[in-house]
Amino acid sequence: MSIQLVTTVAGLHTESARLLKAKQGTSQGLVPTMGALHEGHAALARTAVENNDVVVASIFVNPLQFGDAADLDRYPRTLDADLALLEEQGVDLAFAPSVEEVYPGGEPLVRITSGRLGEKWEGASRPGHFDGALTVVAKLLHYGMPAAGLPAGSAGTAGGSLPSYRAYFGQKDAQQLALVQRMAADLNFPVEIVGVPTVRADDGLALSSRNRFLSDDERDAALVLSRALRLLEERANAHEPLDLDSALAMVESQPLVELDYFDVVDPGTLEPLAENCRETPFRGEALALIAAKVGPVRLIDNVPLSS
């Protein structure tokens, strides 16, 4: 069956309920995206398809996440290619609404605030970014809810109960994933937030829609980000001191890379680890975060650490 495109919330509700009934489904998955899809998004879609009876992928370039209008205009729109990629993975519905459909009264006067967790790292470099991201994710989670707005059991599920509901986010955007998980937990969203591991090119570069803007030289330079993270991962696996300073020096030695931040943090709070990093053998769980401009392109990456 080919993928179906819907552009309205009403259409999404109607068609997802119809599909659940037709499949006698007991689960629905949502894959929120901003389009310009690549193999990383394909991994999200495949994971959702493997674990749910009906899968919806949204394609929406959210203006609230862009502080610079030029950056918003420059963001690639590749709907036909995106639909082809999603269809290949077995996604049932693509939801590609207009800005007016998502924000019918203009930019919302009330928004989700990311709080302290969203003010550091990416939030410090891109003020307001996570408030905009969480606001649209909250709306998409409501839109993609199984049989939204319909009586319990109307989707044809056994026993009259609504299907289980999961939403899928990439671990490459570690801070966003942490924030969405906290939002769902703190505000009691009836959805399981699932993190999917980062997908990398053969040379180690984390896949990103922004990679297409790198020149050949800049792409080669960008490899230092994943190499520095891998160095920390190897030391953590060997229960060695992480020696963050030497990994930092590796990044700073690359002239085409302008480092924003590079640190090791608690995976739950995103606070820098006060100890257990530099001179003592690494123990426990952590997350190494990095962000840098490579030429004109800002890239982020991370790697979970454990011992």
TORRO-793442 format. One record per residue (C-alpha): x, y, z. Coordinates in steps of 0.1 Angstrom, whole numbers, plus 5000, padded with zeros to 4 digits. Layout:
N
XYZ ...
***
This chain:
307
500050005000 501450344991 501850625016 498850855020 499451235023 497151445045 497451815051 494851885077 494451785113 490851665106 492151455077 494851305099 492351205126 489951055101 492550855081 494550725111 491350605127 490250445094 493650265091 493550145127 490049995122 491049835089 494149675104 492449595137 495449785151 496449815188 499250065184 500050385166 503450555162 504350915153 507651035137 507851415139 510151565113 510951895096 511451725063 514751715042 514851355053 517851135053 518850785065 518650905102 514950975097 514550645078 515850475109 513250655130 510550545106 511750185104 511750155142 508250295144 506950065117 508549765134 506749835166 503349985156 500349885135 499850235121 502650495117 502250865110 505251085100 504851465101 506651695078 506552055091 509152325091 508352505123 508952875122 509052905160 512352715160 514252965138 515653285153 516853395119 514353445091 517053375065 517853035082 514152955080 513953045043 517152845036 515952525052 515452265024 511952165014 511951824996 508451695000 508451444970 511751294981 510651285017 507451095008 509450844988 511750775017 508850735041 506950505018 510050285014 510050235052 506450135053 504950455068 501150475064 500450845066 502451155060 501051465077 502351785059 500352075072 500652445063 501852705088 498252825089 496952475098 499252445127 499052805139 495552925127 495553235148 499153335139 502053265162 500753135195 500453375225 500853085249 503852845244 505552565262 508552685281 511652465282 512652595316 516152555330 516852245310 516352435278 518452735287 521852565285 523952425256 521852465225 519352685244 522152925253 523352955217 519852965202 517553155227 513953055224 514652755201 513452495226 510352685235 509352685199 510352315194 508352195225 505352405215 505052235181 505951895194 503151925220 500752015192 501951725170 501651475199 498051585202 497451565165 498951215162 497151065191 495250745181 491550815174 491951165187 488651325194 486750995188 484950785214 487050505230 486850195208 485850375177 489050275160 488049915163 490349815190 489649525213 487849595245 486949945236 490350085247 492450325227 495650185210 499050235226 500850545214 504550605208 506550895193 510150865180 512951105182 516651085173 519351065200 521451295178 519351585192 520051475227 518951795245 515651795225 515051435233 515651495270 513251795269 510451605251 510751315275 510551565305 507551745289 505751415283 506451305319 505851645336 502651725317 501251365317 501151325279 499650975272 502550875249 505850685252 508750885239 511250655222 514850765215 516550605184 520350585182 522250835160 522850725124 526350805110 527950805076 530650545071 533350805081 531550875114 529851205107 526351215123 523751245096 522051585095 519951785070 522552055073 525351845060 524351925024 525552275030 529152165037 531852195011 534151895006 536852055028 534352155055 532851805055 536351665061 536951915089 533651825105 534851465111 536851595141 533651625160 532851255159 536551165163 536751365196 533551205209 534850855199 538050925218 536050995250 533850685243 536950465240 538350595273 535050545291 534750195278 538350125291 537550285325 540250545319 540150915328 538351095300 540951365297 538551605281 541251865276 543151655251 539951585232 539151955232 542652035219 541951785190 538851995180 540552325184 543452215162 541152215132 541152565117 537752525098 535952435131 534752705155 533852535187 530752645206 530752385235 532152045243 531551885277 530451575295 527151595313 524651405334 522251255309 519151335330 519851695341 522451795314 524551945341 528351915337 529851635357 531751795386 534051495389 534751155374 535851305341 539351435338 541851265362 540050965377 538850645360 535450705345 532550525362 528750545357 526650705330 527151035311 526651215278 529351385258 527951685239 529551895212 528452185190 530552385165 530352585133 532052435104 532252705078 528752855077 527052545091 526352475127 526552105137 525851915169 526651565180 526851355211 527651015224 526450825255 529150715279 528950425303 531250195322 
***
